[in-house]
Amino acid sequence: MSTIHRNPNVMWREEDDALAEAGDALARGEDAGEIGTAVLFSGGTMLSVNYLGMEIWKLCDNRTVDGIVAALLEQFEVEEDVLRADVRAFLDELAVKGFIVYAE
């Protein structure tokens, strides 16, 4: 099974104020999906990611999709199949932009 790795040329930073805002919204049971909590930069491309996207990004450290999903299921109350679809879609977007690579 393929493992996922962050491209070392990608610069990234978490936005503290937005992270706090997203954390507060999640604590209230609200959707924080539209709050950009981090920014990824590479080769003139910038991508703003939400709280879940940032957590997925952090887990792209030689894990498989199954490993990422398992780690996220410990943090989020969500159906596994829904989470898996979201993870795959986001990883596909990151791969197209060259932000991650898959390795055997």
N, CA, C and O atoms as a Tinker XYZ file with bonds, in Angstrom:
   416  protein
     1  N      0.846000   -1.182000    0.000000    73     2
     2  CA     0.000000    0.000000    0.000000    64     1     3
     3  C      0.891000    1.245000    0.000000    63     2     4     5
     4  O      1.930000    1.263000    0.660000    81     3
     5  N      0.501000    2.256000   -0.717000    73     3     6
     6  CA     1.280000    3.486000   -0.848000    64     5     7
     7  C      1.270000    4.296000    0.441000    63     6     8     9
     8  O      0.269000    4.370000    1.155000    81     7
     9  N      2.422000    4.900000    0.709000    73     7    10
    10  CA     2.501000    5.849000    1.814000    64     9    11
    11  C      2.530000    7.258000    1.239000    63    10    12    13
    12  O      2.894000    7.467000    0.082000    81    11
    13  N      2.146000    8.205000    2.058000    73    11    14
    14  CA     1.988000    9.586000    1.608000    64    13    15
    15  C      3.026000   10.447000    2.303000    63    14    16    17
    16  O      3.238000   10.338000    3.511000    81    15
    17  N      3.673000   11.310000    1.519000    73    15    18
    18  CA     4.740000   12.162000    2.039000    64    17    19
    19  C      4.513000   13.603000    1.595000    63    18    20    21
    20  O      4.120000   13.858000    0.457000    81    19
    21  N      4.764000   14.544000    2.508000    73    19    22
    22  CA     4.713000   15.962000    2.141000    64    21    23
    23  C      5.919000   16.278000    1.259000    63    22    24    25
    24  O      7.020000   15.782000    1.497000    81    23
    25  N      5.704000   17.098000    0.251000    73    23    26
    26  CA     6.797000   17.609000   -0.566000    64    25    27
    27  C      7.626000   18.538000    0.324000    63    26    28    29
    28  O      7.084000   19.497000    0.872000    81    27
    29  N      8.929000   18.275000    0.478000    73    27    30
    30  CA     9.740000   19.109000    1.374000    64    29    31
    31  C      9.886000   20.553000    0.906000    63    30    32    33
    32  O     10.322000   21.407000    1.679000    81    31
    33  N      9.533000   20.839000   -0.336000    73    31    34
    34  CA     9.622000   22.206000   -0.848000    64    33    35
    35  C      8.393000   23.045000   -0.518000    63    34    36    37
    36  O      8.368000   24.244000   -0.792000    81    35
    37  N      7.382000   22.423000    0.064000    73    35    38
    38  CA     6.165000   23.149000    0.424000    64    37    39
    39  C      6.382000   23.854000    1.764000    63    38    40    41
    40  O      6.757000   23.236000    2.760000    81    39
    41  N      6.136000   25.152000    1.756000    73    39    42
    42  CA     6.174000   25.920000    3.004000    64    41    43
    43  C      4.748000   25.996000    3.523000    63    42    44    45
    44  O      3.798000   26.053000    2.742000    81    43
    45  N      4.600000   25.997000    4.839000    73    43    46
    46  CA     3.259000   26.067000    5.400000    64    45    47
    47  C      3.291000   26.735000    6.756000    63    46    48    49
    48  O      4.301000   26.731000    7.460000    81    47
    49  N      2.160000   27.305000    7.095000    73    47    50
    50  CA     2.027000   27.923000    8.418000    64    49    51
    51  C      0.578000   27.835000    8.862000    63    50    52    53
    52  O     -0.352000   27.883000    8.057000    81    51
    53  N      0.425000   27.706000   10.153000    73    51    54
    54  CA    -0.906000   27.716000   10.741000    64    53    55
    55  C     -1.237000   29.148000   11.130000    63    54    56    57
    56  O     -0.365000   29.895000   11.573000    81    55
    57  N     -2.479000   29.523000   10.965000    73    55    58
    58  CA    -2.960000   30.857000   11.302000    64    57    59
    59  C     -3.588000   30.794000   12.694000    63    58    60    61
    60  O     -4.689000   30.267000   12.854000    81    59
    61  N     -2.896000   31.326000   13.696000    73    59    62
    62  CA    -3.318000   31.174000   15.089000    64    61    63
    63  C     -4.729000   31.683000   15.364000    63    62    64    65
    64  O     -5.511000   31.001000   16.026000    81    63
    65  N     -5.063000   32.866000   14.867000    73    63    66
    66  CA    -6.399000   33.420000   15.123000    64    65    67
    67  C     -7.487000   32.551000   14.493000    63    66    68    69
    68  O     -8.511000   32.276000   15.119000    81    67
    69  N     -7.261000   32.128000   13.269000    73    67    70
    70  CA    -8.243000   31.285000   12.582000    64    69    71
    71  C     -8.336000   29.914000   13.244000    63    70    72    73
    72  O     -9.416000   29.327000   13.318000    81    71
    73  N     -7.210000   29.412000   13.723000    73    71    74
    74  CA    -7.205000   28.129000   14.423000    64    73    75
    75  C     -8.046000   28.205000   15.693000    63    74    76    77
    76  O     -8.806000   27.285000   15.997000    81    75
    77  N     -7.909000   29.295000   16.426000    73    75    78
    78  CA    -8.708000   29.498000   17.639000    64    77    79
    79  C    -10.189000   29.627000   17.291000    63    78    80    81
    80  O    -11.044000   29.072000   17.981000    81    79
    81  N    -10.489000   30.361000   16.218000    73    79    82
    82  CA   -11.880000   30.526000   15.783000    64    81    83
    83  C    -12.494000   29.178000   15.399000    63    82    84    85
    84  O    -13.631000   28.881000   15.764000    81    83
    85  N    -11.739000   28.373000   14.666000    73    83    86
    86  CA   -12.235000   27.055000   14.263000    64    85    87
    87  C    -12.421000   26.153000   15.478000    63    86    88    89
    88  O    -13.412000   25.429000   15.572000    81    87
    89  N    -11.476000   26.196000   16.403000    73    87    90
    90  CA   -11.594000   25.393000   17.617000    64    89    91
    91  C    -12.819000   25.762000   18.422000    63    90    92    93
    92  O    -13.513000   24.888000   18.941000    81    91
    93  N    -13.092000   27.056000   18.530000    73    91    94
    94  CA   -14.284000   27.520000   19.249000    64    93    95
    95  C    -15.562000   27.050000   18.555000    63    94    96    97
    96  O    -16.503000   26.601000   19.209000    81    95
    97  N    -15.586000   27.158000   17.233000    73    95    98
    98  CA   -16.769000   26.731000   16.474000    64    97    99
    99  C    -17.006000   25.236000   16.650000    63    98   100   101
   100  O    -18.140000   24.803000   16.855000    81    99
   101  N    -15.945000   24.455000   16.572000    73    99   102
   102  CA   -16.087000   23.009000   16.739000    64   101   103
   103  C    -16.559000   22.663000   18.145000    63   102   104   105
   104  O    -17.367000   21.751000   18.324000    81   103
   105  N    -16.061000   23.383000   19.140000    73   103   106
   106  CA   -16.470000   23.141000   20.530000    64   105   107
   107  C    -17.959000   23.423000   20.727000    63   106   108   109
   108  O    -18.611000   22.805000   21.569000    81   107
   109  N    -18.487000   24.360000   19.946000    73   107   110
   110  CA   -19.918000   24.689000   20.014000    64   109   111
   111  C    -20.758000   23.753000   19.144000    63   110   112   113
   112  O    -21.983000   23.868000   19.101000    81   111
   113  N    -20.094000   22.831000   18.453000    73   111   114
   114  CA   -20.807000   21.910000   17.575000    64   113   115
   115  C    -21.145000   22.495000   16.226000    63   114   116   117
   116  O    -21.997000   21.966000   15.511000    81   115
   117  N    -20.480000   23.594000   15.867000    73   115   118
   118  CA   -20.740000   24.266000   14.593000    64   117   119
   119  C    -19.766000   23.785000   13.522000    63   118   120   121
   120  O    -18.710000   23.232000   13.831000    81   119
   121  N    -20.126000   23.998000   12.281000    73   119   122
   122  CA   -19.273000   23.657000   11.151000    64   121   123
   123  C    -18.166000   24.693000   11.027000    63   122   124   125
   124  O    -18.433000   25.893000   10.979000    81   123
   125  N    -16.928000   24.228000   10.975000    73   123   126
   126  CA   -15.783000   25.133000   10.820000    64   125   127
   127  C    -15.111000   24.930000    9.464000    63   126   128   129
   128  O    -13.974000   25.357000    9.259000    81   127
   129  N    -15.814000   24.280000    8.546000    73   127   130
   130  CA   -15.236000   23.925000    7.258000    64   129   131
   131  C    -14.815000   25.083000    6.384000    63   130   132   133
   132  O    -13.949000   24.924000    5.523000    81   131
   133  N    -15.405000   26.241000    6.586000    73   131   134
   134  CA   -15.077000   27.399000    5.751000    64   133   135
   135  C    -13.992000   28.283000    6.363000    63   134   136   137
   136  O    -13.611000   29.292000    5.770000    81   135
   137  N    -13.494000   27.918000    7.532000    73   135   138
   138  CA   -12.473000   28.730000    8.204000    64   137   139
   139  C    -11.094000   28.211000    7.808000    63   138   140   141
   140  O    -10.726000   27.089000    8.157000    81   139
   141  N    -10.337000   29.023000    7.085000    73   139   142
   142  CA    -8.984000   28.648000    6.692000    64   141   143
   143  C     -8.040000   28.764000    7.875000    63   142   144   145
   144  O     -7.798000   29.862000    8.377000    81   143
   145  N     -7.508000   27.635000    8.321000    73   143   146
   146  CA    -6.651000   27.644000    9.510000    64   145   147
   147  C     -5.173000   27.541000    9.186000    63   146   148   149
   148  O     -4.333000   27.692000   10.073000    81   147
   149  N     -4.845000   27.285000    7.925000    73   147   150
   150  CA    -3.442000   27.172000    7.533000    64   149   151
   151  C     -3.309000   27.497000    6.052000    63   150   152   153
   152  O     -4.279000   27.468000    5.294000    81   151
   153  N     -2.081000   27.807000    5.670000    73   151   154
   154  CA    -1.783000   28.122000    4.282000    64   153   155
   155  C     -0.585000   27.287000    3.853000    63   154   156   157
   156  O      0.405000   27.183000    4.578000    81   155
   157  N     -0.683000   26.689000    2.660000    73   155   158
   158  CA     0.412000   25.933000    2.060000    64   157   159
   159  C      0.892000   26.708000    0.837000    63   158   160   161
   160  O      0.078000   27.220000    0.069000    81   159
   161  N      2.220000   26.796000    0.652000    73   159   162
   162  CA     2.805000   27.516000   -0.484000    64   161   163
   163  C      3.802000   26.611000   -1.200000    63   162   164   165
   164  O      4.599000   25.928000   -0.558000    81   163
   165  N      3.755000   26.608000   -2.525000    73   163   166
   166  CA     4.774000   25.899000   -3.298000    64   165   167
   167  C      4.744000   26.374000   -4.740000    63   166   168   169
   168  O      3.685000   26.419000   -5.367000    81   167
   169  N      5.900000   26.724000   -5.256000    73   167   170
   170  CA     6.030000   27.074000   -6.661000    64   169   171
   171  C      5.028000   28.089000   -7.158000    63   170   172   173
   172  O      4.516000   27.953000   -8.269000    81   171
   173  N      4.739000   29.093000   -6.372000    73   171   174
   174  CA     3.796000   30.120000   -6.758000    64   173   175
   175  C      2.340000   29.752000   -6.527000    63   174   176   177
   176  O      1.444000   30.534000   -6.844000    81   175
   177  N      2.099000   28.577000   -5.983000    73   175   178
   178  CA     0.737000   28.145000   -5.679000    64   177   179
   179  C      0.492000   28.245000   -4.185000    63   178   180   181
   180  O      1.309000   27.799000   -3.379000    81   179
   181  N     -0.635000   28.831000   -3.821000    73   179   182
   182  CA    -1.013000   28.950000   -2.421000    64   181   183
   183  C     -2.349000   28.251000   -2.234000    63   182   184   185
   184  O     -3.239000   28.353000   -3.078000    81   183
   185  N     -2.480000   27.542000   -1.126000    73   183   186
   186  CA    -3.721000   26.843000   -0.814000    64   185   187
   187  C     -4.073000   27.100000    0.642000    63   186   188   189
   188  O     -3.286000   26.803000    1.541000    81   187
   189  N     -5.259000   27.655000    0.869000    73   187   190
   190  CA    -5.770000   27.847000    2.226000    64   189   191
   191  C     -6.556000   26.597000    2.597000    63   190   192   193
   192  O     -7.416000   26.151000    1.838000    81   191
   193  N     -6.261000   26.030000    3.765000    73   191   194
   194  CA    -6.926000   24.797000    4.173000    64   193   195
   195  C     -7.646000   24.986000    5.503000    63   194   196   197
   196  O     -7.235000   25.786000    6.343000    81   195
   197  N     -8.726000   24.235000    5.673000    73   195   198
   198  CA    -9.495000   24.314000    6.909000    64   197   199
   199  C     -8.878000   23.401000    7.971000    63   198   200   201
   200  O     -7.821000   22.806000    7.762000    81   199
   201  N     -9.557000   23.308000    9.107000    73   199   202
   202  CA    -9.032000   22.551000   10.242000    64   201   203
   203  C     -8.775000   21.089000    9.874000    63   202   204   205
   204  O     -7.710000   20.553000   10.180000    81   203
   205  N     -9.735000   20.445000    9.226000    73   203   206
   206  CA    -9.552000   19.052000    8.825000    64   205   207
   207  C     -8.417000   18.924000    7.821000    63   206   208   209
   208  O     -7.607000   18.001000    7.912000    81   207
   209  N     -8.353000   19.843000    6.866000    73   207   210
   210  CA    -7.272000   19.818000    5.888000    64   209   211
   211  C     -5.908000   19.927000    6.540000    63   210   212   213
   212  O     -4.967000   19.247000    6.132000    81   211
   213  N     -5.792000   20.781000    7.557000    73   211   214
   214  CA    -4.516000   20.924000    8.248000    64   213   215
   215  C     -4.147000   19.650000    8.989000    63   214   216   217
   216  O     -2.983000   19.250000    9.001000    81   215
   217  N     -5.132000   19.012000    9.606000    73   215   218
   218  CA    -4.859000   17.757000   10.311000    64   217   219
   219  C     -4.434000   16.666000    9.326000    63   218   220   221
   220  O     -3.529000   15.885000    9.620000    81   219
   221  N     -5.076000   16.610000    8.167000    73   219   222
   222  CA    -4.669000   15.647000    7.139000    64   221   223
   223  C     -3.244000   15.944000    6.701000    63   222   224   225
   224  O     -2.422000   15.032000    6.610000    81   223
   225  N     -2.941000   17.212000    6.428000    73   223   226
   226  CA    -1.605000   17.613000    5.996000    64   225   227
   227  C     -0.544000   17.157000    7.003000    63   226   228   229
   228  O      0.488000   16.611000    6.613000    81   227
   229  N     -0.795000   17.377000    8.273000    73   227   230
   230  CA     0.171000   16.992000    9.308000    64   229   231
   231  C      0.400000   15.479000    9.342000    63   230   232   233
   232  O      1.476000   15.021000    9.726000    81   231
   233  N     -0.601000   14.716000    8.945000    73   231   234
   234  CA    -0.495000   13.258000    8.980000    64   233   235
   235  C      0.140000   12.664000    7.724000    63   234   236   237
   236  O      0.310000   11.448000    7.634000    81   235
   237  N      0.488000   13.502000    6.762000    73   235   238
   238  CA     1.161000   13.027000    5.545000    64   237   239
   239  C      2.645000   12.840000    5.847000    63   238   240   241
   240  O      3.499000   13.539000    5.300000    81   239
   241  N      2.930000   11.892000    6.720000    73   239   242
   242  CA     4.287000   11.678000    7.212000    64   241   243
   243  C      4.664000   10.204000    7.126000    63   242   244   245
   244  O      5.078000    9.599000    8.115000    81   243
   245  N      4.517000    9.641000    5.946000    73   243   246
   246  CA     4.836000    8.239000    5.700000    64   245   247
   247  C      3.708000    7.314000    6.157000    63   246   248   249
   248  O      3.947000    6.144000    6.457000    81   247
   249  N      2.501000    7.826000    6.211000    73   247   250
   250  CA     1.335000    7.005000    6.554000    64   249   251
   251  C      0.582000    6.629000    5.287000    63   250   252   253
   252  O      0.744000    7.247000    4.235000    81   251
   253  N     -0.231000    5.617000    5.415000    73   251   254
   254  CA    -1.151000    5.234000    4.343000    64   253   255
   255  C     -2.454000    6.007000    4.523000    63   254   256   257
   256  O     -2.665000    6.662000    5.544000    81   255
   257  N     -3.319000    5.921000    3.524000    73   255   258
   258  CA    -4.647000    6.526000    3.665000    64   257   259
   259  C     -5.346000    5.919000    4.876000    63   258   260   261
   260  O     -5.965000    6.639000    5.660000    81   259
   261  N     -5.252000    4.600000    5.033000    73   259   262
   262  CA    -5.883000    3.945000    6.185000    64   261   263
   263  C     -5.336000    4.484000    7.499000    63   262   264   265
   264  O     -6.092000    4.681000    8.450000    81   263
   265  N     -4.024000    4.726000    7.563000    73   263   266
   266  CA    -3.416000    5.271000    8.775000    64   265   267
   267  C     -3.897000    6.676000    9.076000    63   266   268   269
   268  O     -4.134000    7.023000   10.233000    81   267
   269  N     -4.040000    7.483000    8.041000    73   267   270
   270  CA    -4.537000    8.852000    8.222000    64   269   271
   271  C     -5.983000    8.821000    8.707000    63   270   272   273
   272  O     -6.343000    9.534000    9.644000    81   271
   273  N     -6.800000    8.004000    8.075000    73   271   274
   274  CA    -8.209000    7.909000    8.467000    64   273   275
   275  C     -8.324000    7.426000    9.911000    63   274   276   277
   276  O     -9.117000    7.970000   10.679000    81   275
   277  N     -7.549000    6.421000   10.287000    73   275   278
   278  CA    -7.602000    5.895000   11.658000    64   277   279
   279  C     -7.242000    6.973000   12.673000    63   278   280   281
   280  O     -7.898000    7.098000   13.707000    81   279
   281  N     -6.201000    7.753000   12.382000    73   279   282
   282  CA    -5.792000    8.826000   13.298000    64   281   283
   283  C     -6.882000    9.890000   13.417000    63   282   284   285
   284  O     -7.148000   10.391000   14.510000    81   283
   285  N     -7.506000   10.231000   12.301000    73   283   286
   286  CA    -8.548000   11.264000   12.321000    64   285   287
   287  C     -9.821000   10.794000   13.022000    63   286   288   289
   288  O    -10.524000   11.593000   13.640000    81   287
   289  N    -10.112000    9.508000   12.925000    73   287   290
   290  CA   -11.304000    8.982000   13.600000    64   289   291
   291  C    -11.195000    9.124000   15.117000    63   290   292   293
   292  O    -12.209000    9.171000   15.814000    81   291
   293  N     -9.966000    9.193000   15.626000    73   291   294
   294  CA    -9.756000    9.409000   17.059000    64   293   295
   295  C    -10.062000   10.852000   17.458000    63   294   296   297
   296  O    -10.342000   11.126000   18.625000    81   295
   297  N    -10.012000   11.776000   16.495000    73   295   298
   298  CA   -10.206000   13.201000   16.773000    64   297   299
   299  C    -11.601000   13.716000   16.433000    63   298   300   301
   300  O    -12.089000   14.652000   17.066000    81   299
   301  N    -12.241000   13.111000   15.442000    73   299   302
   302  CA   -13.494000   13.646000   14.921000    64   301   303
   303  C    -14.612000   12.618000   15.019000    63   302   304   305
   304  O    -14.396000   11.427000   14.796000    81   303
   305  N    -15.799000   13.086000   15.352000    73   303   306
   306  CA   -16.982000   12.228000   15.356000    64   305   307
   307  C    -17.616000   12.304000   13.978000    63   306   308   309
   308  O    -18.352000   13.239000   13.664000    81   307
   309  N    -17.317000   11.307000   13.166000    73   307   310
   310  CA   -17.788000   11.289000   11.779000    64   309   311
   311  C    -17.823000    9.835000   11.316000    63   310   312   313
   312  O    -17.076000    8.996000   11.819000    81   311
   313  N    -18.686000    9.551000   10.367000    73   311   314
   314  CA   -18.747000    8.211000    9.788000    64   313   315
   315  C    -17.449000    7.942000    9.030000    63   314   316   317
   316  O    -16.949000    8.810000    8.315000    81   315
   317  N    -16.912000    6.742000    9.189000    73   315   318
   318  CA   -15.636000    6.411000    8.564000    64   317   319
   319  C    -15.673000    6.554000    7.049000    63   318   320   321
   320  O    -14.719000    7.063000    6.460000    81   319
   321  N    -16.748000    6.119000    6.406000    73   319   322
   322  CA   -16.800000    6.207000    4.946000    64   321   323
   323  C    -16.855000    7.648000    4.458000    63   322   324   325
   324  O    -16.305000    7.968000    3.404000    81   323
   325  N    -17.510000    8.512000    5.209000    73   323   326
   326  CA   -17.565000    9.940000    4.868000    64   325   327
   327  C    -16.174000   10.551000    5.023000    63   326   328   329
   328  O    -15.710000   11.289000    4.153000    81   327
   329  N    -15.517000   10.240000    6.132000    73   327   330
   330  CA   -14.171000   10.761000    6.377000    64   329   331
   331  C    -13.197000   10.258000    5.319000    63   330   332   333
   332  O    -12.394000   11.029000    4.791000    81   331
   333  N    -13.267000    8.982000    5.014000    73   331   334
   334  CA   -12.355000    8.402000    4.018000    64   333   335
   335  C    -12.520000    9.106000    2.662000    63   334   336   337
   336  O    -11.528000    9.394000    1.992000    81   335
   337  N    -13.747000    9.380000    2.265000    73   335   338
   338  CA   -13.993000   10.078000    0.998000    64   337   339
   339  C    -13.408000   11.487000    1.041000    63   338   340   341
   340  O    -12.804000   11.935000    0.066000    81   339
   341  N    -13.580000   12.187000    2.160000    73   339   342
   342  CA   -13.016000   13.536000    2.302000    64   341   343
   343  C    -11.494000   13.500000    2.254000    63   342   344   345
   344  O    -10.867000   14.333000    1.599000    81   343
   345  N    -10.900000   12.531000    2.952000    73   343   346
   346  CA    -9.437000   12.409000    2.970000    64   345   347
   347  C     -8.925000   12.142000    1.565000    63   346   348   349
   348  O     -7.985000   12.796000    1.114000    81   347
   349  N     -9.526000   11.201000    0.874000    73   347   350
   350  CA    -9.072000   10.880000   -0.488000    64   349   351
   351  C     -9.198000   12.085000   -1.425000    63   350   352   353
   352  O     -8.294000   12.351000   -2.217000    81   351
   353  N    -10.302000   12.802000   -1.341000    73   351   354
   354  CA   -10.500000   13.971000   -2.204000    64   353   355
   355  C     -9.444000   15.033000   -1.925000    63   354   356   357
   356  O     -8.896000   15.625000   -2.855000    81   355
   357  N     -9.159000   15.277000   -0.651000    73   355   358
   358  CA    -8.165000   16.289000   -0.304000    64   357   359
   359  C     -6.767000   15.841000   -0.723000    63   358   360   361
   360  O     -5.995000   16.643000   -1.249000    81   359
   361  N     -6.433000   14.573000   -0.497000    73   359   362
   362  CA    -5.126000   14.069000   -0.923000    64   361   363
   363  C     -4.976000   14.151000   -2.435000    63   362   364   365
   364  O     -3.896000   14.473000   -2.930000    81   363
   365  N     -6.043000   13.866000   -3.175000    73   363   366
   366  CA    -5.993000   13.997000   -4.634000    64   365   367
   367  C     -5.679000   15.434000   -5.032000    63   366   368   369
   368  O     -4.868000   15.671000   -5.928000    81   367
   369  N     -6.319000   16.390000   -4.366000    73   367   370
   370  CA    -6.057000   17.807000   -4.653000    64   369   371
   371  C     -4.605000   18.161000   -4.341000    63   370   372   373
   372  O     -3.950000   18.847000   -5.125000    81   371
   373  N     -4.104000   17.694000   -3.198000    73   371   374
   374  CA    -2.713000   17.974000   -2.831000    64   373   375
   375  C     -1.743000   17.353000   -3.831000    63   374   376   377
   376  O     -0.737000   17.970000   -4.182000    81   375
   377  N     -2.034000   16.148000   -4.287000    73   375   378
   378  CA    -1.154000   15.475000   -5.241000    64   377   379
   379  C     -1.125000   16.205000   -6.579000    63   378   380   381
   380  O     -0.057000   16.369000   -7.170000    81   379
   381  N     -2.277000   16.642000   -7.058000    73   379   382
   382  CA    -2.348000   17.376000   -8.328000    64   381   383
   383  C     -1.515000   18.652000   -8.247000    63   382   384   385
   384  O     -0.863000   19.029000   -9.220000    81   383
   385  N     -1.534000   19.312000   -7.101000    73   383   386
   386  CA    -0.777000   20.550000   -6.915000    64   385   387
   387  C      0.702000   20.288000   -6.615000    63   386   388   389
   388  O      1.493000   21.228000   -6.543000    81   387
   389  N      1.077000   19.018000   -6.439000    73   387   390
   390  CA     2.464000   18.669000   -6.156000    64   389   391
   391  C      2.859000   18.864000   -4.702000    63   390   392   393
   392  O      4.048000   18.891000   -4.382000    81   391
   393  N      1.884000   19.001000   -3.824000    73   391   394
   394  CA     2.180000   19.227000   -2.407000    64   393   395
   395  C      2.521000   17.936000   -1.677000    63   394   396   397
   396  O      3.217000   17.970000   -0.662000    81   395
   397  N      2.041000   16.787000   -2.182000    73   395   398
   398  CA     2.370000   15.488000   -1.605000    64   397   399
   399  C      2.794000   14.544000   -2.710000    63   398   400   401
   400  O      2.537000   14.787000   -3.889000    81   399
   401  N      3.450000   13.461000   -2.313000    73   399   402
   402  CA     3.797000   12.386000   -3.239000    64   401   403
   403  C      3.439000   11.061000   -2.580000    63   402   404   405
   404  O      3.429000   10.940000   -1.355000    81   403
   405  N      3.151000   10.086000   -3.405000    73   403   406
   406  CA     2.883000    8.728000   -2.942000    64   405   407
   407  C      4.129000    7.890000   -3.190000    63   406   408   409
   408  O      4.791000    8.045000   -4.216000    81   407
   409  N      4.447000    7.011000   -2.259000    73   407   410
   410  CA     5.592000    6.113000   -2.410000    64   409   411
   411  C      5.162000    4.697000   -2.045000    63   410   412   413
   412  O      4.294000    4.500000   -1.194000    81   411
   413  N      5.766000    3.732000   -2.687000    73   411   414
   414  CA     5.466000    2.315000   -2.386000    64   413   415
   415  C      6.308000    1.849000   -1.236000    63   414   416
   416  O      6.210000    0.693000   -0.827000    81   415
